[in-house]
Amino acid sequence: MARFIDELKRTHYCNALRAADERREVVLFGWVASYRDHGGCVFVDLRDREGITQIVFDPDLSGHGEAPRQAHEIARALRSEWVIGVRGVVVSRGANTNPRLPTGEIEVHAVEVTVFNKSETPPFEIADDLDTGEEKRLQYRYLDLRRAPFQRTLRVRHRINQVVRRYFDEQGFLELETPILVKYTPGGARNFLVPARTAAGKFYALAESPQLFKQLYMVAGFDRYFQIVKCFRDEALRLDRQPEFTQIDVEMSFVNQDDVFGVMEGMIVKVWKEVLGVDLTTLYPDGRFPRMPFEEAMGTYGNDKPDLRFGLPHAELTDLVVDHGGGGVPFWKPIAEKFASGAYRRDLPAEIVKVLRVPAELASQLSRTEVDKLEDFVKGMGAKGLARAKVEGGGAWVQSPLAKTITPELRAAITARAGAGDGDLLLFQFGREAVVQTVMANLRLHLGKRLGLIPESGHGGRWNFLWVVNPPLFEYDDEAGRWVAAHHAFTRPHDDCVELLDTDPGKVLCWRYDLVLNGFEIGGGSIRLHDPAVQARVFRALGISDEEAHRKFGFLLDALRLGAPPHGGIAVGMDRLAMLLSGAESLRDVIPFPKTQKGTDLMTDAPNVVSPEQLAELNIRVVQPS
């Protein structure tokens, strides 16, 4: 082995050799991807991070003395995933070219070989396509990462990192670090807590984001900051969420919303161009992405991250139902009566009625059985059912229990509001606003996939960006019975909404924004509150006293009173960005060592139990759940 590492250095990666390299002497290192002993010669596909090269061990290779015969004897013992080094000569494969491999025109005839490490039989095949369960693959993640799809995906992630760093450096940003162990501050996601051994009974929190510290960088005068930073949130996991994640974090001084958008749009255009070779300016000629008010996104699509690759918008019918007193539909009458009597209060959940129109040409792809199954789909999200109607010529409704009682006037008004015509299918939801919006948003997405309007996963070669802007600063917490910050308490309200802070907080809009791509929120941020007087009014609207505010956020509030410039920023999810750019199905496919949906690491068996001695040193006692 010493000869190969000390004297024979690697000359090429396995994917580098081509026909032009014929007769060149090369040294390759890698893993045995496959092994074939044909009696006279042994054939090995050698794999490294770049690809595959076929190695031929021919005992009768002339011109190299006894070395090829000795190499052949060693090669007969090789097995899958052994780590080897090979010195050999590049030879043309002639008529035996393999068009499936970039190196398919050549092979390397081995002169010398060494075995760096033998491998036991792997628990699963290291192949591009395999049906091994994810749990087993996560247990042996380092083996799964040898597979070409993961090698390609993580290279995409690497490319994104490099492009982002170069871009921000060129734009005058400084890459500055922020602490990981921080003080717990309420108002965001749930934090992971870390016991402080030297301060009994006290805890650090793992930073859920660098938010407060990057604002302090602006107060300190650094003007333009960015960081590719690891963050931690103790939240329920899902397809696009992990307990530890990476974000591209940005903050700027003396900017407005348009300035932030311009910088981030430039970054996105550059990433797509350099990583994928896709010129987004052909889709967005001025390099600017469209914008949609939060209210429109919720009303038309049911959520604030709509996938604009397809249509199927919603229409809200609540006002029509109220105007017609329920229009003869028993389920809608109570909603109309509450509105008409003024019985709705802000501290009670609102109820709404919405409809989704499936155009006739798409509705014809759904059988009666499939339409019936849509009801089971929405019930799985908490809906009581799915009212529906099919529109016939003249505006009549058929195949619908609503048709028996609805007044002709309300039916005509709904048909007109939905823009429905002959053969269209109408799907209705009504009840608590939060449930209706969620159900209708997911129903739209489900139908988009079922009807082939978007692929089941991946981008399908289509990139639809959107800024969702002007959301409310506050949202009402039904359980707590009070207003809470929709994002965080340091978001700047619109100037014309400041007076509403004391009188009608629900109508206060703010300079917060989300960047959406194909139905995924890939980034979000805001223009920050740098005015202490307005900040105090925001805290009052949240029911936070001056004393409580200083106890929770004192160091930031002190900084804002000592010469804070106007500033704003954004954070873009690196993991989601890599997932969408690479076409991966989940975040776990773009994170080298991810956690399961239960937050566990099957490879290292984390989290695990620690010894009583460790707990005693931290002054902690474990209480088992009852």
JOBELLIN-V102082 format. One record per backbone hydrogen bond with DSSP energy under -1.0 kcal/mol. CO is the residue of the C=O (numbers start at 1). NH is the residue of the N-H. If there is no record, write none. Layout:
co/nh
CO/NH
CO/NH
This chain:
co/nh
1/5
2/6
3/7
3/8
7/9
13/16
18/21
19/22
21/24
24/90
26/88
27/11
27/12
28/86
30/84
31/47
32/81
34/45
36/43
38/40
41/38
42/57
43/36
44/55
45/33
46/53
47/31
51/48
53/46
54/108
55/44
56/110
57/42
58/61
64/67
66/70
67/71
68/72
69/73
70/74
71/75
72/76
74/77
75/78
79/82
82/32
83/116
83/117
84/30
85/114
86/28
87/111
87/112
88/26
89/109
90/23
91/107
93/96
98/101
101/104
103/106
104/98
105/93
107/91
108/56
109/89
112/87
114/85
117/83
125/127
133/137
134/138
135/139
136/140
138/141
140/143
140/144
141/145
143/146
144/147
147/151
148/152
149/153
150/154
151/155
152/156
153/157
154/158
155/159
156/160
157/161
158/162
159/163
160/164
161/165
162/166
163/167
164/168
165/169
166/170
167/171
168/173
169/172
174/226
180/207
182/205
190/234
192/206
194/204
196/199
199/202
202/196
204/194
205/182
207/232
210/214
211/215
212/216
213/217
214/218
215/219
216/220
217/222
218/221
222/224
223/253
224/174
225/251
226/176
227/249
229/247
231/245
233/235
238/241
239/587
243/233
245/231
246/574
246/575
247/229
248/572
249/227
250/570
251/225
252/568
256/260
257/261
258/262
259/263
260/264
261/265
262/266
263/267
264/268
265/269
266/270
267/271
268/272
269/273
270/274
271/275
272/276
272/278
279/282
280/283
280/284
284/287
290/467
292/469
293/297
294/298
295/299
296/300
297/301
298/302
300/314
315/355
317/321
318/322
319/323
320/324
321/326
322/325
324/327
326/329
327/407
329/332
329/333
332/336
333/337
334/338
335/339
336/340
337/341
338/343
345/348
350/433
352/431
353/317
354/429
355/315
356/427
358/425
359/362
359/363
360/364
362/365
363/366
367/371
368/372
369/373
372/375
373/377
374/378
375/379
376/380
378/381
378/383
379/382
387/428
389/426
390/398
391/423
392/395
396/392
398/390
402/405
402/406
407/411
408/412
409/413
410/414
411/415
412/416
413/417
414/418
415/420
421/424
424/391
425/358
426/389
427/356
429/354
431/352
432/436
433/437
434/438
435/439
436/440
437/441
438/442
439/443
440/444
441/445
442/446
443/447
444/448
445/449
446/450
447/451
448/453
448/454
449/452
459/462
464/518
466/516
467/292
468/514
469/294
471/510
473/486
475/484
477/481
477/482
482/477
484/475
488/491
490/529
492/511
494/497
495/498
497/500
498/501
500/504
504/507
505/508
508/473
509/494
510/512
511/527
513/525
514/468
515/522
515/523
516/466
517/520
520/517
522/573
523/515
524/571
525/513
526/569
527/492
531/535
532/536
533/537
534/538
535/539
536/540
537/541
538/542
539/544
540/543
545/549
546/550
547/551
548/552
549/553
550/554
553/557
554/558
555/559
556/560
559/562
566/254
567/528
568/252
569/526
570/250
571/524
572/248
573/577
574/578
575/579
576/580
577/581
578/582
579/584
586/589
587/590
596/599
600/596
601/605
601/606
606/601
611/615
612/616
613/617
614/618
615/620
616/619
